[in-house]
Amino acid sequence: MAEEEALEFGEREAQILAARDVGKLSSKQKQRLAEKGLISPLVFMLHSQDYESVEAALFALLNLAFGSERNKLRIAKSGAIPAILKILQWRNESLLELALAALLILSSCSGNKPEIASSGAVQLLIQLLASEFPIGQSISHQAKLDIISTLHNLSTSPQIIPSILLSGGLISLIQLIHESEKSSDIAEKAMALLESIISSSDIALNQVSEMGGATRVLVEAVEDGTGPCKEHAVGILVQICRSCRDRYRGMILREGAMPGLLQLSVDGSRQAREKAKALLLLLRDCSHGGSSSRVKQSKRVLFEEVMRKIDGGGRSGTSIELVEEMIAKLRT
């Protein structure tokens, strides 16, 4: 096969052309190339300082990895991960995006996760996400999504979560959500990752619970996020409140959580409605604070009325309209 000889023995131009041609091959041809050991020459090309060689090699490796768990493992075992991490430190945005895409697809293979984590990838990815890295400010929207997705893949291995926490992953995610439009896909993906980590780690839950400004960011997401973002945000708030109800329920209420929660209990997905109702029940007693304020007393009465509607499980148009009218009053 011409690609085989060119990749192993060809000059620079021949290697680049052969690497580019990998994408034109059939799945069987790609598999044969991988079985013959042609992944190693492609990985070797990643160590080049030549832009075109690295770009062609990354595209070829992405093509070989796509849809093949065996090839994902072969690529990692051939030394691709350290080479990819070095490329992430280059000042080249297009190569950065290709390298992130390669790391993402490799991280989807469970056998590669320990090596990726032990290579220092977690810290580097979080630095990029937090714009602490020299090129962090220039990373694209897609690059951020790929970083979040890679971290999500890695976080499914419990032994990797401590690395995410020690690298400042939680505060970086909260900051990213804070800076993003709550209705954006970045906020949605970051919130999903945050809930996943918190659900797997009591240390993570405690860090977010005590993090200044985190509760406000979560409440804002319940108000303004996409449907899934709202669901993930309220799921986190439920866990925070359950971890120490007396400590956190007042904090959640002071951030103005009630209108968004009540709205979600009416028009959210089934799971979102269940989570919103669970949090409302946890917050309910807090409405009996004994304040002499007439406004607060009036809102407490409204809240109890809304809760009775929700407790009744009514989903008719009339019930929803009544609840929404009460929510509007609570917002004033």
C-alpha positions as CSV (number, residue, x, y, z in Angstrom):
1,M,0.0,0.0,0.0
2,A,1.4,3.4,-1.0
3,E,0.4,5.1,2.3
4,E,2.3,2.4,4.3
5,E,5.6,3.0,2.5
6,A,5.2,6.8,2.4
7,L,4.5,7.1,6.1
8,E,7.4,4.9,7.1
9,F,10.1,5.8,4.5
10,G,8.9,8.9,2.6
11,E,10.2,12.4,2.7
12,R,8.2,15.2,4.4
13,E,5.9,15.9,1.5
14,A,5.2,12.2,0.9
15,Q,4.4,11.7,4.6
16,I,2.0,14.6,4.7
17,L,0.2,13.4,1.5
18,A,0.0,9.9,2.9
19,A,-1.4,11.1,6.2
20,R,-4.0,13.2,4.5
21,D,-5.0,10.2,2.4
22,V,-5.9,8.2,5.5
23,G,-9.2,10.0,5.6
24,K,-10.1,8.7,2.2
25,L,-9.7,5.1,3.0
26,S,-12.5,2.7,3.9
27,S,-12.9,1.4,7.5
28,K,-11.3,-1.9,6.6
29,Q,-8.3,-0.2,4.9
30,K,-7.9,2.0,8.0
31,Q,-8.0,-1.1,10.3
32,R,-5.4,-2.9,8.1
33,L,-3.1,0.2,8.3
34,A,-3.4,0.3,12.1
35,E,-2.7,-3.5,12.4
36,K,0.4,-3.1,10.3
37,G,1.8,-0.6,12.8
38,L,1.3,2.6,10.8
39,I,0.1,4.5,13.9
40,S,3.6,4.9,15.2
41,P,4.9,6.9,12.2
42,L,1.9,9.2,12.6
43,V,2.6,9.7,16.2
44,F,6.2,10.4,15.4
45,M,5.0,13.1,13.0
46,L,3.3,14.8,16.0
47,H,6.8,15.6,17.4
48,S,7.7,17.6,14.3
49,Q,7.9,21.4,14.6
50,D,6.3,21.6,11.1
51,Y,2.7,22.8,11.1
52,E,1.6,20.8,8.1
53,S,3.1,17.6,9.3
54,V,1.4,17.9,12.7
55,E,-1.9,18.9,11.2
56,A,-1.9,16.0,8.7
57,A,-0.9,13.5,11.5
58,L,-3.7,14.7,13.8
59,F,-6.3,14.4,11.1
60,A,-5.1,10.9,10.3
61,L,-5.1,9.8,13.9
62,L,-8.6,11.2,14.4
63,N,-9.8,9.2,11.4
64,L,-8.2,6.0,12.7
65,A,-9.6,6.5,16.2
66,F,-13.2,7.3,15.2
67,G,-15.4,4.3,15.8
68,S,-12.6,2.0,16.8
69,E,-11.8,1.3,20.5
70,R,-8.8,-0.8,19.5
71,N,-7.3,2.0,17.5
72,K,-7.9,4.5,20.4
73,L,-5.9,2.1,22.6
74,R,-3.2,1.7,20.0
75,I,-2.8,5.4,19.5
76,A,-2.4,6.0,23.3
77,K,0.1,3.1,23.6
78,S,2.1,4.5,20.7
79,G,2.9,7.6,22.8
80,A,0.4,10.0,21.3
81,I,-0.9,11.5,24.6
82,P,2.3,13.3,25.7
83,A,2.8,14.6,22.1
84,I,-0.8,15.9,22.0
85,L,-0.3,17.7,25.4
86,K,2.8,19.4,23.9
87,I,0.8,20.6,21.0
88,L,-1.8,22.1,23.4
89,Q,1.0,24.4,24.6
90,W,1.7,25.7,21.1
91,R,0.5,29.2,20.1
92,N,-1.6,27.9,17.2
93,E,-5.3,27.9,17.5
94,S,-6.2,25.5,14.7
95,L,-3.7,22.9,16.0
96,L,-5.0,23.4,19.5
97,E,-8.5,22.6,18.4
98,L,-7.3,19.5,16.5
99,A,-5.3,18.3,19.5
100,L,-8.3,18.9,21.8
101,A,-10.5,16.9,19.4
102,A,-7.9,14.1,19.5
103,L,-7.7,14.1,23.3
104,L,-11.5,14.0,23.5
105,I,-11.9,11.0,21.3
106,L,-9.1,9.2,23.1
107,S,-10.6,10.0,26.5
108,S,-13.8,8.2,25.4
109,C,-12.0,4.9,25.7
110,S,-12.0,3.8,29.4
111,G,-8.6,2.1,28.9
112,N,-7.0,5.4,28.1
113,K,-8.3,7.4,31.0
114,P,-5.7,6.5,33.6
115,E,-2.8,7.4,31.2
116,I,-4.5,10.7,30.2
117,A,-5.0,11.7,33.8
118,S,-1.5,10.7,34.9
119,S,0.1,12.6,32.0
120,G,-0.9,16.0,33.5
121,A,-3.8,16.5,31.0
122,V,-6.3,17.4,33.7
123,Q,-4.4,20.4,35.0
124,L,-3.6,21.6,31.5
125,L,-7.2,21.4,30.3
126,I,-8.4,23.3,33.4
127,Q,-5.8,26.0,32.8
128,L,-7.0,26.4,29.3
129,L,-10.6,26.5,30.4
130,A,-9.8,29.1,33.0
131,S,-7.7,31.2,30.6
132,E,-4.7,30.9,32.9
133,F,-2.6,29.5,30.1
134,P,-0.8,32.0,27.8
135,I,-3.1,31.1,24.9
136,G,-6.2,30.6,27.0
137,Q,-7.8,33.9,26.0
138,S,-7.9,32.9,22.4
139,I,-9.5,29.4,22.6
140,S,-12.6,29.0,20.6
141,H,-16.1,28.1,21.7
142,Q,-15.7,24.6,20.3
143,A,-12.4,24.2,22.1
144,K,-14.1,25.0,25.4
145,L,-16.8,22.5,24.6
146,D,-14.2,19.8,23.8
147,I,-12.4,20.5,27.1
148,I,-15.6,20.2,29.1
149,S,-16.5,17.0,27.3
150,T,-13.0,15.5,27.8
151,L,-13.2,16.3,31.5
152,H,-16.6,14.8,31.6
153,N,-15.2,11.6,30.1
154,L,-12.4,11.5,32.6
155,S,-14.6,12.2,35.6
156,T,-16.5,9.0,35.1
157,S,-13.4,7.3,36.7
158,P,-13.7,8.0,40.4
159,Q,-9.9,7.9,40.9
160,I,-9.5,10.9,38.5
161,I,-12.0,13.2,40.4
162,P,-9.3,14.2,43.0
163,S,-7.1,15.5,40.2
164,I,-9.9,17.6,38.9
165,L,-10.5,19.1,42.4
166,L,-6.8,19.7,43.1
167,S,-6.4,21.4,39.8
168,G,-9.1,24.0,40.6
169,G,-11.7,22.4,38.3
170,L,-14.8,23.3,40.3
171,I,-14.0,27.0,40.6
172,S,-13.1,27.1,36.9
173,L,-16.4,25.6,36.0
174,I,-18.4,28.0,38.2
175,Q,-16.4,30.9,36.8
176,L,-17.1,29.7,33.2
177,I,-20.8,29.4,33.9
178,H,-20.8,32.9,35.6
179,E,-19.2,34.5,32.5
180,S,-21.3,32.6,30.0
181,E,-24.8,33.3,28.8
182,K,-26.9,30.9,31.0
183,S,-28.8,29.8,27.9
184,S,-25.6,28.8,26.1
185,D,-24.5,25.3,25.3
186,I,-21.2,26.0,27.2
187,A,-23.2,26.8,30.4
188,E,-25.3,23.7,29.9
189,K,-22.3,21.4,29.4
190,A,-20.4,22.9,32.3
191,M,-23.3,22.6,34.6
192,A,-23.8,18.9,33.6
193,L,-20.2,18.2,34.4
194,L,-20.4,20.1,37.7
195,E,-23.5,18.0,38.8
196,S,-21.8,14.8,37.8
197,I,-18.7,15.6,39.8
198,I,-20.6,16.7,42.9
199,S,-22.8,13.6,42.7
200,S,-19.7,11.5,42.9
201,S,-17.7,13.3,45.6
202,D,-18.6,14.7,49.0
203,I,-15.5,16.7,48.9
204,A,-16.6,18.4,45.7
205,L,-20.1,19.0,47.2
206,N,-18.5,20.7,50.2
207,Q,-16.2,22.8,48.0
208,V,-19.1,24.1,45.9
209,S,-21.3,24.6,48.9
210,E,-18.7,26.9,50.6
211,M,-17.5,28.6,47.4
212,G,-18.3,32.3,47.4
213,G,-20.8,33.3,44.7
214,A,-21.5,29.7,43.6
215,T,-25.1,29.7,45.0
216,R,-25.9,32.8,43.1
217,V,-24.6,31.3,39.8
218,L,-26.7,28.2,40.4
219,V,-29.8,30.3,41.1
220,E,-29.2,32.4,38.0
221,A,-29.0,29.2,36.0
222,V,-32.3,28.0,37.3
223,E,-33.8,31.3,36.2
224,D,-32.2,31.8,32.8
225,G,-30.6,28.5,31.7
226,T,-31.6,26.0,29.0
227,G,-34.0,23.2,30.2
228,P,-31.1,20.8,30.9
229,C,-29.0,23.5,32.5
230,K,-31.9,24.4,34.9
231,E,-32.3,20.7,35.7
232,H,-28.6,20.3,36.5
233,A,-28.5,23.5,38.5
234,V,-31.4,22.6,40.7
235,G,-30.0,19.1,41.2
236,I,-26.8,20.7,42.6
237,L,-28.9,23.0,44.9
238,V,-30.8,20.0,46.2
239,Q,-27.6,18.2,47.1
240,I,-26.2,21.4,48.7
241,C,-29.4,21.9,50.8
242,R,-29.6,18.2,51.8
243,S,-26.0,18.2,52.9
244,C,-26.8,20.8,55.7
245,R,-30.3,22.1,55.4
246,D,-30.0,24.6,58.3
247,R,-26.8,26.0,56.9
248,Y,-27.7,26.4,53.3
249,R,-31.5,26.8,52.8
250,G,-31.4,30.5,54.0
251,M,-28.5,31.2,51.7
252,I,-30.4,29.7,48.7
253,L,-33.5,31.7,49.6
254,R,-31.6,35.0,49.9
255,E,-30.4,34.6,46.4
256,G,-34.0,34.7,45.2
257,A,-34.4,31.1,44.2
258,M,-38.1,30.8,44.7
259,P,-39.6,32.2,41.5
260,G,-37.3,30.2,39.3
261,L,-37.9,27.0,41.2
262,L,-41.7,27.5,41.2
263,Q,-41.6,28.1,37.4
264,L,-39.5,25.0,36.9
265,S,-41.9,22.9,38.9
266,V,-44.6,24.0,36.5
267,D,-43.0,23.9,33.0
268,G,-39.8,21.8,33.4
269,S,-39.2,18.2,32.3
270,R,-40.5,15.5,34.5
271,Q,-37.1,15.1,36.2
272,A,-36.7,18.9,36.5
273,R,-40.1,19.2,38.1
274,E,-39.2,16.4,40.6
275,K,-35.9,18.1,41.6
276,A,-37.6,21.5,41.8
277,K,-40.3,20.2,44.1
278,A,-37.7,18.4,46.3
279,L,-35.8,21.6,46.8
280,L,-39.0,23.6,47.4
281,L,-39.9,21.1,50.2
282,L,-36.4,21.6,51.7
283,L,-36.8,25.3,51.6
284,R,-40.4,25.4,52.7
285,D,-39.9,25.8,56.5
286,C,-37.6,28.7,55.9
287,S,-40.7,30.7,54.8
288,H,-41.8,30.7,58.4
289,G,-39.0,32.9,59.6
290,G,-41.2,35.0,61.8
291,S,-40.4,38.3,60.1
292,S,-42.7,41.2,60.9
293,S,-42.3,42.5,57.4
294,R,-45.7,42.7,55.8
295,V,-44.2,42.1,52.3
296,K,-42.4,39.0,53.5
297,Q,-45.5,37.7,55.3
298,S,-47.5,38.2,52.1
299,K,-45.0,36.4,50.0
300,R,-45.0,33.5,52.6
301,V,-48.7,33.2,52.2
302,L,-48.4,33.2,48.4
303,F,-45.6,30.6,48.6
304,E,-47.8,28.3,50.7
305,E,-50.6,28.7,48.2
306,V,-48.3,27.8,45.3
307,M,-47.0,24.8,47.3
308,R,-50.5,23.5,47.8
309,K,-51.1,23.7,44.1
310,I,-47.9,21.8,43.4
311,D,-48.6,19.3,46.2
312,G,-52.0,18.6,44.6
313,G,-50.2,17.5,41.4
314,G,-52.4,19.5,39.2
315,R,-51.1,19.9,35.6
316,S,-54.3,21.3,34.1
317,G,-54.1,24.6,32.2
318,T,-56.0,26.4,34.9
319,S,-53.7,25.2,37.6
320,I,-50.6,26.2,35.7
321,E,-52.0,29.6,35.0
322,L,-52.8,30.1,38.7
323,V,-49.3,29.0,39.7
324,E,-47.7,31.3,37.1
325,E,-49.8,34.2,38.3
326,M,-48.5,33.6,41.8
327,I,-44.9,33.3,40.6
328,A,-45.3,36.7,38.9
329,K,-46.4,38.2,42.3
330,L,-43.4,36.5,44.0
331,R,-41.0,38.2,41.5
332,T,-42.2,41.7,42.5
